[in-house]
């Protein structure tokens, strides 16, 4: 794996990628939890409650791909693909 010579830019990209993953995870957790709580409090219809529960769980489940993409992004940053692409 080639090393990147632009260390400050690489650190900034890693920090930005982490910040993005954390913010995305926070909002997905918040929206999934709020939807789950509100549906359990306010929805009487069993079918609607089931659908909202499934949607909430899907929202919470989307956190896993965010962190998989974060790991992939770090590998791209460490591999120097962005620096190589910026030279074109």
C-alpha positions as CSV (number, residue, x, y, z in Angstrom):
1,X,0.0,0.0,0.0
2,X,1.6,3.3,-1.1
3,X,2.0,5.9,1.6
4,X,0.6,9.4,1.2
5,X,3.0,12.2,1.4
6,X,0.3,14.9,2.1
7,X,0.0,14.1,5.8
8,X,-1.9,17.2,7.0
9,X,-4.5,16.8,4.2
10,X,-4.8,13.1,5.0
11,X,-5.4,13.8,8.7
12,X,-8.1,16.4,7.7
13,X,-9.8,13.9,5.5
14,X,-9.8,11.2,8.2
15,X,-11.2,13.7,10.7
16,X,-13.9,14.8,8.3
17,X,-14.8,11.1,7.5
18,X,-15.1,10.3,11.2
19,X,-17.2,13.4,11.9
20,X,-19.5,12.5,9.0
21,X,-19.9,8.9,10.2
22,X,-20.6,10.1,13.8
23,X,-23.2,12.7,12.7
24,X,-24.9,10.3,10.4
25,X,-25.0,7.6,13.1
26,X,-26.4,10.2,15.6
27,X,-29.2,11.3,13.3
28,X,-30.1,7.7,12.3
29,X,-30.2,6.7,16.0
30,X,-32.3,9.7,16.9
31,X,-34.8,9.4,14.1
32,X,-35.2,5.6,14.5
33,X,-35.6,5.9,18.3
34,X,-38.1,8.9,18.1
35,X,-40.1,7.1,15.4
36,X,-40.2,3.9,17.5
37,X,-41.2,5.8,20.7
38,X,-43.8,7.9,19.0
39,X,-45.4,5.0,17.2
40,X,-45.7,3.0,20.4
41,X,-47.3,6.0,22.2
42,X,-49.6,7.4,19.6
43,X,-50.5,4.7,17.1
44,X,-53.4,2.4,17.9
45,X,-53.6,0.5,14.6
46,X,-51.6,-2.7,14.8
47,X,-50.7,-2.7,11.1
48,X,-49.5,0.9,11.2
49,X,-47.5,0.3,14.4
50,X,-45.9,-2.8,12.8
51,X,-44.9,-0.9,9.7
52,X,-43.5,2.0,11.7
53,X,-41.6,-0.5,13.9
54,X,-40.0,-2.1,10.8
55,X,-39.1,1.3,9.4
56,X,-37.5,2.3,12.7
57,X,-35.5,-0.9,12.9
58,X,-34.4,-0.4,9.3
59,X,-33.3,3.1,10.1
60,X,-31.3,1.9,13.1
61,X,-29.9,-1.0,11.0
62,X,-28.5,1.6,8.5
63,X,-25.9,2.6,11.1
64,X,-23.9,-0.6,10.3
65,X,-23.3,0.3,6.6
66,X,-22.3,3.8,7.6
67,X,-19.4,2.4,9.7
68,X,-18.5,-0.1,6.9
69,X,-18.3,2.8,4.5
70,X,-16.2,4.7,7.0
71,X,-13.7,1.9,7.2
72,X,-13.6,1.7,3.4
73,X,-13.1,5.5,3.2
74,X,-10.2,5.3,5.7
75,X,-8.6,2.7,3.5
76,X,-9.0,5.0,0.4
77,X,-7.5,7.9,2.3
78,X,-4.6,5.9,3.6
79,X,-4.0,4.4,0.1
80,X,-3.7,7.9,-1.4
81,X,-6.4,7.5,-4.0
82,X,-7.7,11.1,-3.5
83,X,-4.2,12.6,-3.7
84,X,-3.6,10.6,-6.9
85,X,-6.9,11.7,-8.4
86,X,-6.3,15.3,-7.5
87,X,-3.3,15.4,-9.7
88,X,-5.4,14.9,-12.8
